[in-house]
Amino acid sequence: MALFHSLLAGLLLLRLATAANPDPPPAVTKVLKLFADLEAARRNPAARQHVSFVLSEPELNQYLDYSLSATPRPGIESVRVKIFPNNYISTFTTVDFDAVDRWKPGTIPSMIKPVLSGKRTVWTDYRFQSDNGKTKFAVEKAYFEKIPIPAFVVNKVIEVLGARQPEHYDTTAPIPLPFGLKRAWTEGSLIKGEN
């Protein structure tokens, strides 16, 4: 489970800051150029510059690896994303559940603390909707290994993680898309978006 995680369903993870690197991988260069194009369009709305993008699963995962190594995120050690049609995303996120429980005691119910303690990789499936510059998501299902995790627990963990990020995401309300994006969606194993 991620924020994005902070998307929090994959999209908001694109907002992660990166450090300068003389030879970033090709996907990182592509994403950073996309950010620059979107930001330029956002700063000059009179030009009505249309920016759209298509990112594949491997590109998104390469960017996420780079981004998390350049700018570690509180409570999140790693994120892998699988993209499916109809705005469905799976994440495989290594979360520090002890940190989550320190930040907001009681987030992890006592009956599942033995399972969700320390750093654990959790598989979470989300469905998201985005329109008019905002996105919202719903947890479809989540597992640690083969053990199901209740959606309400996953939502609380995401809420705590989102609040700890520098952007202070409030995951209980629609979340603004970054860089002036108006909408995003999935087709096949691609994520697409436009301003």
C-alpha positions as semicolon CSV with decimal commas, in nm:
position;residue;x (nm);y (nm);z (nm)
1;M;0,000;0,000;0,000
2;A;0,137;0,337;-0,084
3;L;0,063;0,681;-0,094
4;F;0,079;0,755;-0,381
5;H;0,140;0,518;-0,165
6;S;0,107;0,865;-0,145
7;L;-0,113;0,758;-0,468
8;L;-0,187;0,660;-0,308
9;A;-0,284;0,482;-0,606
10;G;0,023;0,540;-0,807
11;L;-0,044;0,890;-0,938
12;L;0,064;1,086;-0,640
13;L;0,383;0,889;-0,625
14;L;0,478;1,079;-0,939
15;R;0,503;1,388;-0,725
16;L;0,800;1,260;-0,530
17;A;1,098;1,495;-0,538
18;T;1,423;1,380;-0,696
19;A;1,784;1,476;-0,645
20;A;2,011;1,578;-0,929
21;N;2,186;1,287;-1,096
22;P;2,412;1,325;-1,398
23;D;2,292;1,001;-1,559
24;P;1,940;0,920;-1,449
25;P;1,776;0,617;-1,610
26;P;1,573;0,690;-1,927
27;A;1,237;0,662;-1,750
28;V;1,349;0,915;-1,490
29;T;1,452;1,158;-1,763
30;K;1,113;1,108;-1,930
31;V;0,921;1,173;-1,605
32;L;1,132;1,476;-1,512
33;K;1,073;1,624;-1,860
34;L;0,702;1,559;-1,816
35;F;0,710;1,744;-1,482
36;A;0,890;2,037;-1,643
37;D;0,640;2,051;-1,932
38;L;0,341;2,034;-1,697
39;E;0,487;2,301;-1,470
40;A;0,557;2,531;-1,766
41;A;0,198;2,487;-1,886
42;R;0,064;2,547;-1,535
43;R;0,263;2,870;-1,498
44;N;0,142;3,006;-1,831
45;P;-0,228;2,921;-1,860
46;A;-0,281;3,185;-2,128
47;A;-0,071;2,974;-2,370
48;R;-0,315;2,682;-2,322
49;Q;-0,035;2,434;-2,377
50;H;-0,178;2,082;-2,382
51;V;0,044;1,827;-2,212
52;S;-0,040;1,459;-2,204
53;F;0,159;1,156;-2,103
54;V;0,172;0,780;-2,124
55;L;0,384;0,584;-1,876
56;S;0,433;0,210;-1,876
57;E;0,463;-0,004;-1,564
58;P;0,841;-0,046;-1,609
59;E;0,886;0,331;-1,655
60;L;0,680;0,411;-1,348
61;N;0,864;0,154;-1,138
62;Q;1,204;0,275;-1,258
63;Y;1,107;0,629;-1,163
64;L;0,975;0,518;-0,823
65;D;1,298;0,328;-0,746
66;Y;1,508;0,629;-0,838
67;S;1,285;0,874;-0,654
68;L;1,273;0,675;-0,330
69;S;1,651;0,633;-0,330
70;A;1,704;1,004;-0,401
71;T;1,438;1,126;-0,158
72;P;1,338;0,871;0,105
73;R;0,976;0,895;0,220
74;P;0,874;0,858;0,586
75;G;0,745;0,508;0,656
76;I;0,788;0,380;0,300
77;E;1,090;0,176;0,199
78;S;0,995;0,058;-0,150
79;V;0,705;0,060;-0,395
80;R;0,630;-0,152;-0,701
81;V;0,325;-0,083;-0,913
82;K;0,119;-0,299;-1,148
83;I;-0,123;-0,117;-1,374
84;F;-0,451;-0,266;-1,498
85;P;-0,735;-0,136;-1,716
86;N;-1,023;0,068;-1,575
87;N;-0,817;0,268;-1,325
88;Y;-0,711;-0,035;-1,123
89;I;-0,365;-0,036;-0,967
90;S;-0,183;-0,288;-0,747
91;T;0,101;-0,175;-0,528
92;F;0,359;-0,382;-0,345
93;T;0,485;-0,147;-0,076
94;T;0,729;-0,206;0,205
95;V;0,592;-0,010;0,499
96;D;0,747;0,049;0,842
97;F;0,444;-0,045;1,052
98;D;0,628;0,025;1,377
99;A;0,678;0,386;1,264
100;V;0,311;0,413;1,165
101;D;0,208;0,289;1,510
102;R;0,449;0,535;1,678
103;W;0,312;0,826;1,477
104;K;-0,049;0,739;1,557
105;P;-0,084;0,475;1,828
106;G;-0,373;0,239;1,773
107;T;-0,364;0,259;1,393
108;I;-0,276;-0,109;1,379
109;P;-0,540;-0,307;1,571
110;S;-0,387;-0,522;1,846
111;M;-0,520;-0,846;1,695
112;I;-0,315;-0,798;1,375
113;K;-0,007;-0,628;1,527
114;P;0,185;-0,957;1,524
115;V;0,139;-0,964;1,145
116;L;0,177;-0,590;1,076
117;S;0,487;-0,498;1,272
118;G;0,831;-0,399;1,159
119;K;0,891;-0,354;0,787
120;R;0,647;-0,560;0,586
121;T;0,561;-0,569;0,218
122;V;0,189;-0,535;0,162
123;W;0,000;-0,594;-0,160
124;T;-0,286;-0,347;-0,202
125;D;-0,529;-0,311;-0,491
126;Y;-0,688;0,028;-0,555
127;R;-0,939;0,169;-0,794
128;F;-0,910;0,541;-0,855
129;Q;-1,106;0,815;-1,026
130;S;-0,970;1,148;-1,133
131;D;-1,136;1,447;-1,285
132;N;-1,103;1,823;-1,276
133;G;-0,760;1,814;-1,113
134;K;-0,844;1,584;-0,822
135;T;-0,830;1,213;-0,758
136;K;-0,989;0,980;-0,509
137;F;-0,929;0,613;-0,455
138;A;-1,082;0,313;-0,288
139;V;-0,894;0,017;-0,147
140;E;-1,032;-0,296;-0,313
141;K;-0,828;-0,551;-0,117
142;A;-0,498;-0,588;0,065
143;Y;-0,278;-0,872;0,182
144;F;0,037;-0,941;0,377
145;E;0,159;-1,263;0,223
146;K;-0,170;-1,458;0,203
147;I;-0,330;-1,289;0,504
148;P;-0,609;-1,045;0,412
149;I;-0,591;-0,701;0,572
150;P;-0,920;-0,519;0,631
151;A;-0,970;-0,214;0,408
152;F;-1,038;0,012;0,707
153;V;-0,692;-0,073;0,847
154;V;-0,525;-0,006;0,512
155;N;-0,708;0,327;0,481
156;K;-0,593;0,432;0,830
157;V;-0,231;0,337;0,753
158;I;-0,248;0,533;0,426
159;E;-0,395;0,829;0,613
160;V;-0,108;0,826;0,866
161;L;0,157;0,783;0,593
162;G;0,004;1,059;0,380
163;A;0,003;1,303;0,670
164;R;0,374;1,234;0,739
165;Q;0,487;1,316;0,384
166;P;0,628;1,664;0,318
167;E;0,316;1,738;0,109
168;H;0,087;1,643;0,403
169;Y;-0,171;1,453;0,201
170;D;-0,521;1,431;0,345
171;T;-0,636;1,102;0,203
172;T;-0,984;1,133;0,352
173;A;-1,075;1,390;0,082
174;P;-1,015;1,411;-0,295
175;I;-0,643;1,472;-0,349
176;P;-0,520;1,741;-0,590
177;L;-0,330;1,599;-0,885
178;P;0,023;1,739;-0,914
179;F;0,157;1,986;-1,168
180;G;-0,177;2,107;-1,302
181;L;-0,292;1,765;-1,421
182;K;-0,666;1,757;-1,480
183;R;-0,718;1,384;-1,515
184;A;-0,543;1,050;-1,522
185;W;-0,654;0,700;-1,614
186;T;-0,526;0,355;-1,703
187;E;-0,547;0,162;-2,027
188;G;-0,401;-0,186;-2,035
189;S;-0,076;-0,167;-1,839
190;L;-0,031;0,205;-1,908
191;I;-0,114;0,509;-1,702
192;K;-0,216;0,817;-1,898
193;G;-0,291;1,174;-1,806
194;E;-0,337;1,528;-1,932
195;N;-0,361;1,884;-1,815
